Every structure is written in structure tokens, then in C-alpha cells.
Amino acid sequence: LSDAVDPSSVTPTRILPLSIDAAANLRASAVRQSLEMGIRTAAAVLASTLNANKELYVLSDFQKTLLGRSDQVPLATLNDPAVRVFAVPLGDRTAANVSIERMRFPGSLVNIGRPFSVEVSLANRGSIPVTAATVSLFLGAERMDQRARDLSPETSQDVTLSAVPRQAGFLTARIEVEGDDLEFDNVRHVALRIRKELKLLLIGTDEDLRYVRLALQTRVDSVAAFLRLESVAPDRLTESRLSGPDAVIVAAGHPALDRWAARFQTLAEQGTGLILMPASTAVSWGAFGTAFGLGSAPIVVAPGGSFVTFRSEDTDHPVFEGMFSPPSSSQRERQRVPSPDILQYLPVSPASTSVAVVTLSDGRPFLVEMPVGAGRVLVLTTACTPAWSNLPVQGLFVPLLHRCVAVVTGAQDIRPIVTAGSEVVLPVPSGMQGAARITRPDRQVVAVAPTSHQGGTVVRTNATRVPGVYSVSMEGQEVDRFAVTVDDRETDTRPASEKERASFFASVGVPAERLRTLETEPSMERLVQEARLGTELWRILLLAALVVATAEILIASRLKPDTSPRGTV
């Protein structure tokens, strides 16, 4: 059922050899469906047949994460006394399993010759300790890093792995666990895009962008060497300028840009990195306040020549990655970001999904990260000019701006990762025409026609049933990759208790007194026969008949009348 495109299209059959052959060829699917969905589909099939004998066998390992009380109406079909329901638990409950519960990629550009890291959370959700479980990071077929961990039951540990790409283009990586009993969740796939250059589009006046341009042209950790900068004035922006950049820096607040606010939102949703900052002449966020949920509050000017400074910084955020050397415990209090003097800024009202990376002394945000669709947006609340703050002449400015670019574009280097069976949506590169050809890990090819989506063109498909890395080609060249992985909930193999199992079946319409569990194979046939026909009584009745017959013979022999001749008087 997991791989059925439309589970409701399943129809019953009376051909026994066909049923036996289908059962013999069952294979585990990477697509996760709820146990309830399978039961409801089977109940619909039972309801459609007039056969007097209706039985439902639920063969499952009854993972705790598969169950849950249903919020739908219980099934009348299963509450019919004529329908017999059997639960058949499967699997070895004592298997040792280490799973990859989470992967995190700190926000940094992936570039040739520069290491990138992957933070992996390993978990042992079973009842058996696992010793020396190894986790490795591969680029292609080459093992780049490896770590070993001991995990006690019901514990998890974080592990950081790193690798150095040696070539540009699309690469395939995988994180692999070894040393446990279950293999289905031992591999997580990752698709990478290693770029030769990073295209940045700067939108604003010369006054808005003078210091920004100088900072980005400054060499920092070899990043500036592959940045390609283009600038355009607000009143000269055209649609063609927005086709192709990896990231856009916008000095918002110019009236000429208001009509483009929704277009920038679409770019961010499709994965283009975006950095917003006020223009030097801005008095509010204008249309950008509505498009990105920043609010409409006017400019705040520090009174009487005073200024505001930083109050708190999230130094664990990827924006600050690599800015500070790892502190010792005695130095930790001194790991503070040097604050500029901020004379004026545009307030924002970030949504609950946003992160205030830096907060000002008056409690309002200075730097905010916002997830928008497939992209990241960073909002700087002060313009990068001396009239607004002395940030552009501070030592913090250059590395901070480079790190902001790395954060909003680094997510693009890690291509989309989706759960098996889920839909993936990929933007079509500028200028590409015709259908996309998606090559699956099993080498099967799926053709997909691009569609319009929120002002752009995308390729979308849910043909993602095989874990691994998928390649997307258009006009004969590879334009993207994405990875498919098993559902995170599958890695938790803890079984549900009998009480939880009974509660689940009751929620879908099977009361506890009508649910029969077939635990051991030797007794299965007898239990099924008893459910169909009741307890066999013929042996008992035959024995009773023999006892009665024997008793009758004994009684009859004792009470037999005397027929010998009697004498006469």
C-alpha cells in the first residue's frame, strides 16, 4: 500500500495463486504510510465484497510511531461481528539499532578546497547497548571522515564530520552508520552543488552600496576570490537582472522598489538568498514590510546625539561561525561581538519562525534571520552608511557581511532533502526550456514538464519512492540534484505496548474483545479456526458419548433379570 499511487484503487481477487505470489514478492518500502491508512483501505475492500467470510490480518512490527488515536470516524465495517480482525506482530524486538535522527549543515559556503561540516545526531532508541558504532562521511566513493561512538539504550550523541571538495559541480555525499543490526536506516544521502563563482546582485544607490561593495571585494578566507558582483540602481531594475543571481542584497525603502517587493519574496521562496537593509534615505520598510512581515514602524532615531548598541548576540548562529577562536571556560564571558554605535534604524516585527541573531540595547532586533520558502532572508535594520551608524568603519563589518552572504547562499549548496514519497519543487534555471528528465537512483528516468509557480517556473514531482540522490537534466545538461531519505520516524523502532495497540484498534472501530493476536506460529492455525468456527467440541462430545455408552453397559449388566427355571410346590 505504501507504493500504491492511489490506495483506494486496490481491488480484491479470488485467484489464490495470484494472492500467494503477491505475498511472496512483498518488499519493504521506503515510503511511510500510517497503519490507519492501511486498515481503512482494507476495510473499504472488505465492505465492497459479498463474501460471507471476511477477515482482516494486520501484519506489522507495531512501531509506537505508527500508532496513534484516530481523529476520524471509527469504521463501521470493522465493528461488524461478521468481520474477524487478527493482529500479527512481526520482527525481532531485541535488535540493536543506531539511527541518524538529524543532520545539520552549519551555514557556510561549500567551495573547492575549503572544508565543510555536517553535524549528525546518532540515537539508540532500543533496549540493547551498542558499542563502537561508526559513522562515516563519504564524498562519492571516498570516505572523508569517520567517528566511533558507544551508545547506551535511549540515548543520543552529536557527531561532527567534515570533508573537503576537490572539484566543482554537483557531488553526491552520504552519511553511513555501521555496527548495528538494522540496515534500512543506516544511510542518509546528500546532494551538493560546488560553485566556481557566486553571483551577487546589489540593488541600491551608490550611497547605499559604497561600503557594502568595498567590504565584499575585501578578501576574507578566500571567499571574495569567487564572488562576482553586479550593481543596479532602484529605478533601473528589470526582470532580466533578477534571472541568475545566487543572492541579492537590497537597500529597501526606495519608492521605486516597492513594486518589486512581491517579486523578491518569490525569489526567496524559490531558494535565492536575500539580504535586506534600509536605504540611506528610507523612513520605513514600505512594501517590503508587508511582503516579508517586517511591519510598518517608522525610522527610530536615537535622541540628543546618543546611540544604541548591541545587548545580546547569538554567537552560536552560523553568522558568527569562524569569527572567534574556541574559548576556554575562563574566557567564555569575553566572547562578545564588538558593538558599533547605532544612531538610527528601522524597527522590525519578526514572526515566531524568525531568529533575532543580534538584539539592540533597547530590546529591538538588529539582525534577523527569516526562513522564507526554500530560501533564507537576513534583515539588517540599519543602513550601511556613516549617517546611520559607524558599523561600516568597524572591524566587524567586513567579516559580518561575508558571513551573511555565506548564510543566505550556503543553504543552496546543500540541495533539497525530502522524505520518500514526498513532493519536491525545484526552480528551473534561467533560459532553460522543455521537459526535465529526472534520473532516479535505480536508473529509471521520469520526464516532468515545468509549471508556473508564484511568478517563476519550477519542476515538481512526487516520484521519490527510492532513497538516494536524484539527478535533474534539461536540454541535455545536468541542472540540479536532490536527495531522498527515509522518514525520521522510521528510525524509532520501539514497539507499542499491548495497551497502546488495543487503544489504537479501538479508535479505528475494533473493540478489544474482538481483536485477536496471533503471537506464535504453531498456534496460529488453531486460533484462526477457533475464530471462524468456535472451539471444536466434537472430541469432547465423542468422549462423553463413549463414557455414557460404557456406563449404560455396566448398569445394564448389573440390572439384568434372572431367567433360570424355578421349582414347584
Secondary structure as the mmCIF struct_conf table of DSSP 4:
data_model
#
loop_
_struct_conf.conf_type_id
_struct_conf.id
_struct_conf.beg_label_comp_id
_struct_conf.beg_label_asym_id
_struct_conf.beg_label_seq_id
_struct_conf.end_label_comp_id
_struct_conf.end_label_asym_id
_struct_conf.end_label_seq_id
TURN_TY1_P TURN_TY1_P1 SER A 2 ASP A 3
BEND BEND1 VAL A 5 ASP A 6
HELX_RH_3T_P HELX_RH_3T_P1 PRO A 7 SER A 9
HELX_RH_AL_P HELX_RH_AL_P1 LEU A 16 ALA A 24
TURN_TY1_P TURN_TY1_P2 ASN A 25 ASN A 25
BEND BEND2 ALA A 30 VAL A 31
HELX_RH_AL_P HELX_RH_AL_P2 LEU A 35 ALA A 47
TURN_TY1_P TURN_TY1_P3 SER A 48 SER A 48
BEND BEND3 ALA A 52 ALA A 52
STRN STRN1 LYS A 54 SER A 60
STRN STRN2 GLN A 63 GLN A 63
HELX_RH_3T_P HELX_RH_3T_P2 LYS A 64 LEU A 66
BEND BEND4 GLN A 72 GLN A 72
HELX_LH_PP_P HELX_LH_PP_P1 VAL A 73 LEU A 75
TURN_TY1_P TURN_TY1_P4 ALA A 76 ASN A 79
BEND BEND5 ASP A 80 ASP A 80
TURN_TY1_P TURN_TY1_P5 PRO A 81 ALA A 82
STRN STRN3 VAL A 83 PRO A 89
BEND BEND6 GLY A 91 GLY A 91
TURN_TY1_P TURN_TY1_P6 ARG A 93 THR A 94
STRN STRN4 SER A 99 ARG A 104
BEND BEND7 GLY A 107 GLY A 107
TURN_TY1_P TURN_TY1_P7 ILE A 112 GLY A 113
BEND BEND8 ARG A 114 ARG A 114
STRN STRN5 PHE A 116 ASN A 124
BEND BEND9 GLY A 126 ILE A 128
STRN STRN6 VAL A 130 LEU A 139
TURN_TY1_P TURN_TY1_P8 GLY A 140 ALA A 141
STRN STRN7 GLU A 142 LEU A 151
TURN_TY1_P TURN_TY1_P9 PRO A 153 GLU A 154
STRN STRN8 THR A 155 ALA A 163
BEND BEND10 GLN A 167 GLN A 167
STRN STRN9 GLY A 169 GLU A 178
BEND BEND11 GLY A 179 ASP A 181
TURN_TY1_P TURN_TY1_P10 PHE A 184 ASP A 185
BEND BEND12 ASN A 186 ASN A 186
STRN STRN10 VAL A 187 ILE A 194
BEND BEND13 LYS A 196 LYS A 196
STRN STRN11 LEU A 198 ILE A 203
BEND BEND14 GLY A 204 GLY A 204
HELX_RH_AL_P HELX_RH_AL_P3 ASP A 206 GLN A 217
BEND BEND15 THR A 218 THR A 218
BEND BEND16 VAL A 220 VAL A 220
TURN_TY1_P TURN_TY1_P11 ASP A 221 SER A 222
HELX_RH_3T_P HELX_RH_3T_P3 ALA A 224 PHE A 226
STRN STRN12 LEU A 227 VAL A 232
HELX_RH_3T_P HELX_RH_3T_P4 PRO A 234 ARG A 236
HELX_RH_3T_P HELX_RH_3T_P5 GLU A 239 LEU A 242
BEND BEND17 SER A 243 GLY A 244
BEND BEND18 ASP A 246 ASP A 246
STRN STRN13 ALA A 247 ALA A 252
TURN_TY1_P TURN_TY1_P12 GLY A 253 GLY A 253
HELX_RH_3T_P HELX_RH_3T_P6 PRO A 255 TRP A 260
HELX_RH_AL_P HELX_RH_AL_P4 ALA A 261 GLU A 269
TURN_TY1_P TURN_TY1_P13 GLN A 270 GLY A 271
STRN STRN14 GLY A 273 PRO A 278
TURN_TY1_P TURN_TY1_P14 SER A 280 THR A 281
BEND BEND19 VAL A 283 SER A 284
TURN_TY1_P TURN_TY1_P15 GLY A 286 GLY A 286
HELX_RH_AL_P HELX_RH_AL_P5 ALA A 287 ALA A 291
TURN_TY1_P TURN_TY1_P16 PHE A 292 GLY A 293
HELX_LH_PP_P HELX_LH_PP_P2 ALA A 297 ILE A 299
STRN STRN15 VAL A 300 VAL A 301
HELX_RH_3T_P HELX_RH_3T_P7 PRO A 303 GLY A 305
STRN STRN16 VAL A 308 VAL A 308
STRN STRN17 PHE A 310 GLU A 313
TURN_TY1_P TURN_TY1_P17 THR A 315 ASP A 316
BEND BEND20 HIS A 317 HIS A 317
HELX_RH_3T_P HELX_RH_3T_P8 PRO A 318 PHE A 320
TURN_TY1_P TURN_TY1_P18 GLU A 321 MET A 323
BEND BEND21 PHE A 324 PHE A 324
HELX_LH_PP_P HELX_LH_PP_P3 SER A 325 SER A 328
TURN_TY1_P TURN_TY1_P19 SER A 329 GLN A 331
HELX_RH_3T_P HELX_RH_3T_P9 ARG A 332 ARG A 334
HELX_LH_PP_P HELX_LH_PP_P4 VAL A 337 PRO A 340
STRN STRN18 ILE A 342 ILE A 342
STRN STRN19 GLN A 344 TYR A 345
TURN_TY1_P TURN_TY1_P20 SER A 352 THR A 353
STRN STRN20 VAL A 355 LEU A 360
TURN_TY1_P TURN_TY1_P21 SER A 361 ASP A 362
BEND BEND22 GLY A 363 GLY A 363
STRN STRN21 PRO A 365 VAL A 372
TURN_TY1_P TURN_TY1_P22 GLY A 373 ALA A 374
STRN STRN22 GLY A 375 LEU A 380
BEND BEND23 THR A 381 THR A 382
BEND BEND24 CYS A 384 THR A 385
TURN_TY1_P TURN_TY1_P23 PRO A 386 TRP A 388
STRN STRN23 SER A 389 SER A 389
BEND BEND25 ASN A 390 ASN A 390
HELX_RH_3T_P HELX_RH_3T_P10 LEU A 391 VAL A 393
BEND BEND26 GLN A 394 GLN A 394
TURN_TY1_P TURN_TY1_P24 GLY A 395 LEU A 396
HELX_RH_AL_P HELX_RH_AL_P6 PHE A 397 ASP A 413
STRN STRN24 ILE A 414 ILE A 414
STRN STRN25 ILE A 417 THR A 419
TURN_TY1_P TURN_TY1_P25 ALA A 420 GLY A 421
STRN STRN26 VAL A 424 PRO A 427
HELX_LH_PP_P HELX_LH_PP_P5 VAL A 428 PRO A 429
TURN_TY1_P TURN_TY1_P26 SER A 430 GLY A 431
BEND BEND27 GLY A 434 GLY A 434
STRN STRN27 ALA A 436 THR A 439
TURN_TY1_P TURN_TY1_P27 PRO A 441 ASP A 442
BEND BEND28 ARG A 443 ARG A 443
STRN STRN28 VAL A 445 VAL A 448
STRN STRN29 THR A 451 HIS A 453
TURN_TY1_P TURN_TY1_P28 GLN A 454 GLY A 455
STRN STRN30 GLY A 456 THR A 461
BEND BEND29 VAL A 466 VAL A 466
STRN STRN31 GLY A 468 MET A 474
TURN_TY1_P TURN_TY1_P29 GLU A 475 GLY A 476
STRN STRN32 GLN A 477 THR A 485
HELX_RH_3T_P HELX_RH_3T_P11 ASP A 488 THR A 491
HELX_LH_PP_P HELX_LH_PP_P6 ARG A 494 ARG A 494
STRN STRN33 PRO A 495 PRO A 495
HELX_LH_PP_P HELX_LH_PP_P7 ALA A 496 SER A 497
HELX_RH_AL_P HELX_RH_AL_P7 GLU A 498 SER A 507
TURN_TY1_P TURN_TY1_P30 VAL A 508 GLY A 509
HELX_RH_3T_P HELX_RH_3T_P12 ALA A 512 ARG A 514
STRN STRN34 LEU A 515 THR A 517
BEND BEND30 THR A 520 THR A 520
HELX_RH_AL_P HELX_RH_AL_P8 GLU A 521 LEU A 533
BEND BEND31 THR A 535 THR A 535
HELX_RH_AL_P HELX_RH_AL_P9 TRP A 538 ARG A 558
TURN_TY1_P TURN_TY1_P31 LEU A 559 LEU A 559
HELX_LH_PP_P HELX_LH_PP_P8 LYS A 560 ASP A 562
BEND BEND32 SER A 564 SER A 564
HELX_LH_PP_P HELX_LH_PP_P9 PRO A 565 GLY A 567
#
